[in-house]
Amino acid sequence: MRIRGQIGAWPVDLTIELAPEEWAQLGRRLDSVPAEAVVPTPAASTTPRQDDGQWAAARDVLRKAGQLSGPQLLEQLEGIAGNVAAGKRLLVRLRHSSEVKVQSGADAPVYHWVGE
C-alpha cells in the first residue's frame, strides 16, 4: 500500500508492505468485530455549519489577495474569527484546502489562492 501527499509543506511518500499472512490476519480481525461494536456515523447534515460563514470569509480574503504570507493571513483570520485560536483553525483549514497552495517563503509560508 502506498500513500502519497503532503503534511503542510513536507512531501509524504509512505509505503506499507504486509506479507500475505499479515493481510489474512488483518482480515480475520475485521471479520471478528461484532456488528454491535460498529457505530454508524451520522449522515452529513444539510444544514450549514455555524462556522461556514467564517470559512467563506477566510476563503474570500485569500482569493481577493491572491497570495498572503502566513502572519498577514493569520492577522486577517483572527479578525474574522474573533480570537487567535479560531483564526489558527481557519489557517489550518486553508492550508489543507485543495483551493490553496502553500510555499515556503524566506521568513514564513506564503499562501496562494489556486481556486477551484
VOPAGU-2260 file (C-alpha; in pm, 1 decimal, decimal comma):
REM VOPAGU-2260
SITE   aa  ch    i         X         Y         Z
SITE  MET   A    0       0,0       0,0       0,0
SITE  ARG   A    1     142,7     341,1     -91,3
SITE  ILE   A    2      32,7     674,4      48,7
SITE  ARG   A    3     143,9     996,8    -114,9
SITE  GLY   A    4      61,0    1354,6     -28,6
SITE  GLN   A    5     173,1    1641,8     187,2
SITE  ILE   A    6     168,9    1732,8     551,3
SITE  GLY   A    7     196,5    2107,7     544,6
SITE  ALA   A    8     492,1    2189,1     323,0
SITE  TRP   A    9     652,8    1844,5     364,8
SITE  PRO   A   10     601,8    1582,4      97,1
SITE  VAL   A   11     499,3    1236,7     221,3
SITE  ASP   A   12     566,5     912,7      37,6
SITE  LEU   A   13     487,8     618,6     263,4
SITE  THR   A   14     493,8     253,6     162,6
SITE  ILE   A   15     339,2     -11,4     386,5
SITE  GLU   A   16     422,2    -367,7     299,5
SITE  LEU   A   17     246,0    -666,5     451,0
SITE  ALA   A   18     308,7   -1031,8     380,3
SITE  PRO   A   19       7,0   -1234,4     259,9
SITE  GLU   A   20     -34,0   -1393,6     602,2
SITE  GLU   A   21     -36,0   -1047,9     764,5
SITE  TRP   A   22    -315,3    -935,3     528,2
SITE  ALA   A   23    -508,5   -1252,8     616,4
SITE  GLN   A   24    -461,1   -1186,2     989,5
SITE  LEU   A   25    -583,2    -828,7     944,0
SITE  GLY   A   26    -886,7    -955,0     752,7
SITE  ARG   A   27    -969,9   -1206,4    1027,0
SITE  ARG   A   28    -960,5    -929,8    1287,0
SITE  LEU   A   29   -1204,0    -722,7    1082,9
SITE  ASP   A   30   -1435,4   -1021,2    1038,7
SITE  SER   A   31   -1434,8   -1091,2    1412,9
SITE  VAL   A   32   -1563,7    -745,2    1511,2
SITE  PRO   A   33   -1927,7    -789,2    1621,8
SITE  ALA   A   34   -2180,2    -583,1    1427,5
SITE  GLU   A   35   -2297,0    -419,4    1753,1
SITE  ALA   A   36   -1946,0    -279,6    1805,8
SITE  VAL   A   37   -1957,8     -87,9    1480,3
SITE  VAL   A   38   -2106,9     253,7    1545,1
SITE  PRO   A   39   -2260,9     405,1    1233,6
SITE  THR   A   40   -2151,2     757,0    1155,5
SITE  PRO   A   41   -2429,3    1009,5    1126,4
SITE  ALA   A   42   -2517,2    1120,9     776,3
SITE  ALA   A   43   -2377,4    1454,0     668,7
SITE  SER   A   44   -2607,0    1732,6     771,1
SITE  THR   A   45   -2753,7    1951,0     501,3
SITE  THR   A   46   -2782,9    2241,3     743,3
SITE  PRO   A   47   -2488,5    2479,9     723,4
SITE  ARG   A   48   -2231,7    2458,9     999,4
SITE  GLN   A   49   -2200,8    2752,5    1232,7
SITE  ASP   A   50   -1854,5    2841,1    1103,0
SITE  ASP   A   51   -1941,9    2817,8     731,3
SITE  GLY   A   52   -1972,1    3196,4     716,7
SITE  GLN   A   53   -1625,1    3235,5     865,1
SITE  TRP   A   54   -1487,5    2973,1     625,6
SITE  ALA   A   55   -1636,9    3156,8     327,5
SITE  ALA   A   56   -1492,6    3486,4     454,3
SITE  ALA   A   57   -1149,1    3328,3     506,6
SITE  ARG   A   58   -1150,0    3191,0     151,6
SITE  ASP   A   59   -1257,9    3530,6      16,5
SITE  VAL   A   60    -970,7    3709,0     193,9
SITE  LEU   A   61    -711,5    3486,8      26,9
SITE  ARG   A   62    -895,2    3475,1    -306,2
SITE  LYS   A   63    -908,5    3855,2    -328,3
SITE  ALA   A   64    -545,2    3897,4    -222,3
SITE  GLY   A   65    -416,6    3619,7    -446,8
SITE  GLN   A   66    -136,5    3545,2    -203,3
SITE  LEU   A   67     -50,1    3636,7     154,8
SITE  SER   A   68     224,2    3546,6     398,0
SITE  GLY   A   69     120,2    3329,2     690,9
SITE  PRO   A   70     140,5    3609,4     951,7
SITE  GLN   A   71     -56,4    3852,5     732,5
SITE  LEU   A   72    -323,3    3592,8     664,1
SITE  LEU   A   73    -344,1    3488,7    1029,5
SITE  GLU   A   74    -393,4    3851,0    1135,7
SITE  GLN   A   75    -688,6    3885,6     898,9
SITE  LEU   A   76    -833,8    3548,6    1000,9
SITE  GLU   A   77    -817,0    3646,0    1369,1
SITE  GLY   A   78   -1029,0    3948,2    1282,4
SITE  ILE   A   79   -1283,5    3729,7    1103,0
SITE  ALA   A   80   -1296,7    3461,0    1370,8
SITE  GLY   A   81   -1282,0    3690,9    1672,7
SITE  ASN   A   82    -985,9    3528,5    1851,4
SITE  VAL   A   83    -642,1    3378,5    1792,1
SITE  ALA   A   84    -739,1    3011,8    1836,2
SITE  ALA   A   85   -1028,0    3029,9    1589,6
SITE  GLY   A   86    -807,0    3222,3    1344,5
SITE  LYS   A   87    -545,8    2946,4    1363,6
SITE  ARG   A   88    -811,7    2683,1    1296,6
SITE  LEU   A   89    -914,3    2869,3     981,5
SITE  LEU   A   90    -547,9    2896,4     878,8
SITE  VAL   A   91    -502,3    2518,7     917,2
SITE  ARG   A   92    -820,4    2458,0     722,0
SITE  LEU   A   93    -691,1    2680,4     440,7
SITE  ARG   A   94    -353,3    2505,5     447,3
SITE  HIS   A   95    -524,9    2173,5     376,2
SITE  SER   A   96    -774,1    2306,8     121,8
SITE  SER   A   97    -738,3    2199,1    -240,6
SITE  GLU   A   98    -800,7    2563,6    -335,0
SITE  VAL   A   99    -481,2    2679,9    -162,3
SITE  LYS   A  100    -114,7    2614,8    -231,2
SITE  VAL   A  101     137,9    2681,4      45,2
SITE  GLN   A  102     500,5    2754,2     -37,7
SITE  SER   A  103     792,9    2810,6     192,7
SITE  GLY   A  104     886,8    3176,5     199,0
SITE  ALA   A  105    1207,3    3335,3     328,0
SITE  ASP   A  106    1062,2    3402,4     673,4
SITE  ALA   A  107     714,4    3247,5     668,2
SITE  PRO   A  108     493,9    3028,5     449,1
SITE  VAL   A  109     314,9    3201,2     162,9
SITE  TYR   A  110     -46,6    3104,8      93,5
SITE  HIS   A  111    -152,8    3119,7    -273,4
SITE  TRP   A  112    -511,8    3100,8    -396,1
SITE  VAL   A  113    -533,5    2847,6    -679,8
SITE  GLY   A  114    -913,6    2835,0    -692,3
SITE  GLU   A  115   -1144,9    2550,1    -768,1
